[in-house]
């Protein structure tokens, strides 16, 4: 093989790796991301992350036996797409979220900041927000109560949702065991993929522990593969674990 051919092959290899390893650069629409997930990723696996609740193509939830909630009753009947790593956790790295922007003025002339301003003025933020690797189906009421709280262990807390062991207390959340490995590898992906996002030391240690304790299952690997095909980049954390995934 000539030097020119070797150089060309290496260039292709580097380019291919960059395409897989990079973040979302193909879709900056959060709404479009949700539609693609529902129609092209979860079409044959309509089940929520935290509670394992079934849902149909019209977003109607079939709550698991024993599921309870006393708040957000209307949202308890519908599926929503939740950022596992909350949008605020990476959004506050953008000045538009923290401080606003000259272009963020409403129809009454009032300035605004936060998510709406970052979404309006910063394309990098929009791509992060629309990254499908970080979006999962959740019962609306669970999404609402989880809010933007960090995950931790809450051994003394009780489930807020009956048979669904999702515990929320003191602005923290403990997910059911079945969701912990998926959550961990999503947090690790976001940190490895986007320089704007960094976990705290405590959160990083927890995610590393959950990653080891709860191995990837076949659906997690298939989900990552489907999203990678649609979005143009894979979750390298998940992909590396799928060699030993539990079928």
N, C-alpha and C positions, 0 to 999 in steps of 0.2 A: 504493500500500500504506500502510495506516495505521501510526501509531507503535506501536500495540499489537501489530499483526501482525508488524512488524519485530522488536520486542522478543521476541515469542514465538518467531519463527524463529531468532533469535540464541541464545535459551535452548536450543532443540532442538539447534542446532549444537554448542554448548558441551557439552551433555549427551552427545551422540553421540561427540564427540571424547574425552571423559573415559572413556566406556565402552571405546573402542578403546585409549586410551593408558594406562589404569590397569593395575595388575597383576592377578593372579589373585584373585578374590573369590568365585568360584562353587563351588570344591571344595577342602576342606582335608584330603582323604584321599589320602595317597601311594599306597596300594594301589588305590584307585579310579582315580587318574590313570594308573597303569600299565595297568590293564585297558582303559581308554578308548583309550589309545595303541595297544595291541595290536589291539583290535577295530574301532576307528573311524578310525584315522589310518594305521596301517601294514598294514592288512589286504591291500592289494594292492601293497605295497612292503616286503616282509620282508627287509630288508638292514641290517646293523649299520653304525654310523657309522665306526669306525676301520678295520676290516678288510674291509668289503664282504661279509661272510659272510651267507649265506642262512639263514633260520630258519623253522620252521613254527608252526602255531597252538598246538602243545604245547610251545613254547619250545626245541625241539631245533635245535641248530646244525649246519649243513653247512659245515664249515671250508673255507676256500679252499685251493687246491692250494699246498702248501709251508708251510702254517701249522704252527708248532711252539710247544710250551710244555712246560717240565719241572716246572712247579708248578701247583697248583690244577687238577688234571686233571679232576676231576668238574665243576667250574665251566666248563671249556673246552667242555663238551658242551651247555651251556644258554645262552640269551640272558638278559641282565639289563638293567634300565633304570638307566642311569647319569646322575647329575647332572654335566653338563659343567662348570658352575661348582660345585665340591664343596660339599656341605651345610655342611661345617665353615667354608668361606670366608665364608659369610654367617651361619651359625649362631652364631659366636663374637661377633657383634654383640649377641646377646641375653644378658641377665644370667642367665637360667635355664641356658644352655649353660655360661657361664663359672663361675658361682658356685653354681648350684643354686637350689632353692626349698623353702620349708617343706612344700610339697605333694609333693615328690619324695622319698618314703621307701618302700623296698621292704617285702615281707611280713615280713622279719626285723628291721625297724626301722632299717635302714641307709640313710643319705642318699645320693642319687646326683645327678649333674649330667650335662652333655653333651647329646647329641642326644635321648636318651630324655626328659630333663627338659624340654627346650625343646618337644618334641613334645607332651608331656602338658599343659604349663601355658600355652603361649603360642600363641594362634590365629594371630597374624601370622606366626609362624615356620611353622606348619603350611601356610598358604596359599603361602608361598614355596617350601617343600619340595615341594609338590604341583604347582607351576607346570609344565605340560607343555612349554612352550617351552624349558625347561632340561633335559628328560629325553630321552635317546636310547638306542636299543638297542645293546648291546655284548656281545661274547663275555664270559662270566663271568670267565674267567681274565684277560682284558685289564682289565676293570673292577677286579678285585682288585689287580693289580699297579700300575695307574695310581694307585689309592688316592685321596688328596686332594692329589696333587702339582700344582703350577702348571705351565703349559706354557711352553716356551722352545725355543730352537734348540740341538740337541746334535749338531753336525757330526762330532764324533769318536766318538760312540757308535754301536753297532750295534743292529739290531732285536732285540727280545726275543722276537719271534714269527715268525721265519723270513721268509716272503714278505710278511707284513703288516708294513709299515715303521713300527711303533709303537716308539719308542725310550724307554727309561726308565733313568735313571742319576742317582745322587746326589740322590734325592728330587725329580727334575724329569722332565718328559715332553715328547717331541716327537712330535706326531701325524703321520700320513701327509698328503701334500699335499691329497688329495681332501677331507679333513675340516677343513682349516684355516680356510677362509672361513666355514663353518657355525659352527665353534667361536667365531670372532671375533665374529660377529654375535649369538651367544648371550650372550657376556660383555658386550657393549655393551648388549644389551637388559636384562640383569639390573641393570646399573649405572644405566641411564636410568630403569628402572621402579621400583626399590626403593631408597629413601634409605638403608636399613640396609647396603647393599652398595657398597663402593668398591674399585676396582682400584688396585694400586700404579701408580706412574708408568711403571715398566718394563713391567708387564703391559699397561697401556693402550696404550703405544706399539706393542707387538708386535701387539695385536689390531687396531689401526687399520691397520697395515701389511698384515696378512693379509686384512683386509676389502677393501683396494684390490687386492691381488695375486690374490685368488681370488674372482671375482665369483659372485653367486648363480646357481644352476642352477634349472631348472624344478621339480624335486622339492622343493627347499628352500622355494620359494614356495608350492607346493601344500600342503606340510606345515604351514606357518604359517597358511594359509587355513583348513585343516581344524581346527587347534587353536583358532584364533580363534573359529570357529563353535561349538565345544564349550565352550570356557572363558569366552568372552565378551570377551576382549581379544586384540588382535593384537600381533605383534612388529613395532613400527614401524620398527625398523632394517631388518629383512628386507623389509617391505612397500615401503619407499622404494627398495630395491635391485632389486625385482622388475620395475620399469618397463623395465629393461635386462637382464633375466635371460636366460641362455643356454638355449635350448630343446634 
